[in-house]
Amino acid sequence: MSYGVAVRALCEFTAKGGDLDLRFTPAPTAQEGIAGHSLVASRRGPGYQAELCLSGEFGPLRVRGRADGYDPHLNRLEEVKTYRGDLQRMPANHRHLHWAQVKVYGWLLCQQQALQEIELALVYFDIGSQKETLLTERYRAEDLRAFFEEQCQRFIAWAEQELIHGQARNTALEALAFPHTRFRHGQRQLAEAVYKAVSTGCCLMAQAPTGIGKTLGTLFPLLKAFARQGLDKVFFLAAKTPGRQLALDALQQLDSGPLRVLELVARDKACEYPENACHGESCPLAQGFYDRLPAAREAAAQRRWLDRNALRDVALAHQVCPYYLAQEMARWSDVVVGDYNYYFDSSALLHGLATANQWRVSVLVDEAHNLVERARKMYSAELDQASLKALRKHAPAVLKKSLERVGRTWSELNKEQVEDYRAYDAPPAKLLNALQAVVTAITDYLTDNPTAMDAALQDFYFEAMQFSRMAEQFDSHSLFDLSKRPGKGSSSLSRLCLRNLVPAPFLGPRFAASRSTVLFSATLNPRHYYCDLLGLAPNTPWLEVDSPFSAEQLQVRVTADVSTRYQHRSASIAPIADLMARQFAERPGNYLAFFSSYDYLNQVASLFARQQPHVPIWLQGRQMDEAERHAFMQRFEVGGQGIGFAVLGGAFGEGIDLPGERLIGAFIATLGLPQLNPVNEQLKRRMAALFGAGYDYAYLYPGLQKVVQAAGRVIRTTEDRGVVHLIDDRFARPDVQRLLPSWWSVDSA
């Protein structure tokens, strides 16, 4: 059995050494790199062969790659590297890696064409000046063969270990048994649909009630299909930390033997020295990182279970950075658990690795209703004029002219716009040209002054680059707008936003790149809304899992004589407080009460506390930290009594589990509709133009999704009994009730 590896991956494994160094240095973009390679090739003479596919074998190892170019007249093989700035500042270990790559390519070509010797060249192409620096050496084929075999021998022990691991993993997964004596109601239905989706190579949308074990019901069938479908990786993606933990808990329940499981966490949560910069002169875990990486990688692979704590233990034992050890282990793990952004963001790690290595992957998207808003943010960009104004005061002199040009162009937009908010058909070309010029100027400045980056300049630089990138892809899926801050006349400052409204064009290719992507949630209704916005094919299979719950378990009562609309809010406070008091008197216990805003919440809580001083209450606060959220949740004790007041759509509206007596009811005093403002009105117009249902797409569907999620906190098991009060006259409307779970029996009296 052979093991395939790309030339670049082989050399990065065997020839990389020295420090981890993430000091910012302006690097060519992917597009600039491609253009640079093309320009170099165009300068070569007739007969020059660009993009030469090469491959060879050594023992069980099959090495493949694509050399940049070969000139048969000169018998010269070239490896082209694009860069910016002073070539002398390139670290020596980078140059060492580049030579390793071209030497491996050199042997593969010598072997293919029976050459006795060859000239190898590193061509360093400066994107700025478009000048080439050519470094050449002549090698005998026998010497290159020896070098190639040395690299393979270094890798082959790892490759053989990976082959053994893969065989043992597949054998264990073939024999994997479901960890419980039987499936929960609806769980087998979900598992069978997931297995069918990965077997046929399609995506799946699955709406499944909370409490049936969706996480286990999706992971188990994918692991069973792992070997049969030739999967390389399973990615479990969650919107929030609790979702990741549920996945890890489910994987621990599965007796999966040698399966390697990795948890990816955000850099700020994994960093051991947050006050230090990421390079060897500042951080002890960056110094000599690549020298110590092989031993750390070996230990991590043997450990197999690599959640945040386990990975940290391995990393610190070998004195390497935990965050970047996790990035490395993403290459060698079977199941990776992480946030949405690791696969769906424009520069996503997992998608990039899957593409580069041609992995066959299956993706699970937990609580997939969150992906719409999360993806919109991934593909949006924003610039604040106040930040630009502050930067201009202390910017280096060489940058002032280009920054002032952006400032003038921006101020002209402010003057032309009388209203506080306006959406435009497209970003003004003059503004985009000025932004591109300042990005280029900052890039050139940092190329010449690599240690001169301060925080404000860095923030503006990255924001301007993101804005420019998103502007290049601007289309009907996005909106450009300008929002003025309060001020006097032309002195008012503003904010520019390229606001993605429909992430489908960006997400669709990610779904297509996987063997199968399963999106599952308790709220994926209506189907067409999520298909349209996420970019799923119209024929994507849809599954509504049978609910294990009965209508007798949950009383759903609509209070139709109260309006929670903003203009009626003050009149609703007393009736809501009275309703809560009556319900609590009827059945004392733990309740959650959801409101549309903190102000509304506080007004009702204040009146309720005065009228019912004997009933304990606790309130969600603004920007609660983790400890405060934990304390809020701890108030819901078995046998306890009281009411927790929370904001709908916040931290306590989904992703929390309070079974049995810990929560027996909920009051939802809002339809959850997004705020009525100019941005959402523009969203409504765009949704109407694209999909013919502006109000539904912009307001109704997102609002009702939050309501159903919040109500779903009440019934968690088949033994639970509870009540949900839907407080607003609009809940009695047929079009609203059609969006509520089918197993509910709604009392609209």
Helices and strands as residue ranges (DSSP letters): E 3-6, H 7-14, H 30-42, E 49-58, E 61-71, E 76-83, G 87-89, H 92-113, E 117-126, E 132-140, H 141-174, H 187-200, E 204-207, H 214-225, E 233-238, H 241-253, E 261-263, H 267-270, H 289-303, E 305-306, H 308-317, H 322-329, E 335-339, H 341-344, H 349-357, E 361-366, G 368-370, H 371-378, E 381-384, H 385-394, H 397-416, E 421-424, H 429-448, H 455-472, E 478-484, G 489-491, E 494-500, H 504-513, E 516-521, H 527-534, E 542-544, G 551-553, E 554-559, G 566-568, H 569-586, E 590-595, H 598-611, E 617-619, H 626-634, E 642-647, G 660-662, E 665-668, H 678-691, H 694-695, I 696-700, H 701-711, E 722-727, G 729-732, H 734-737, E 746-747
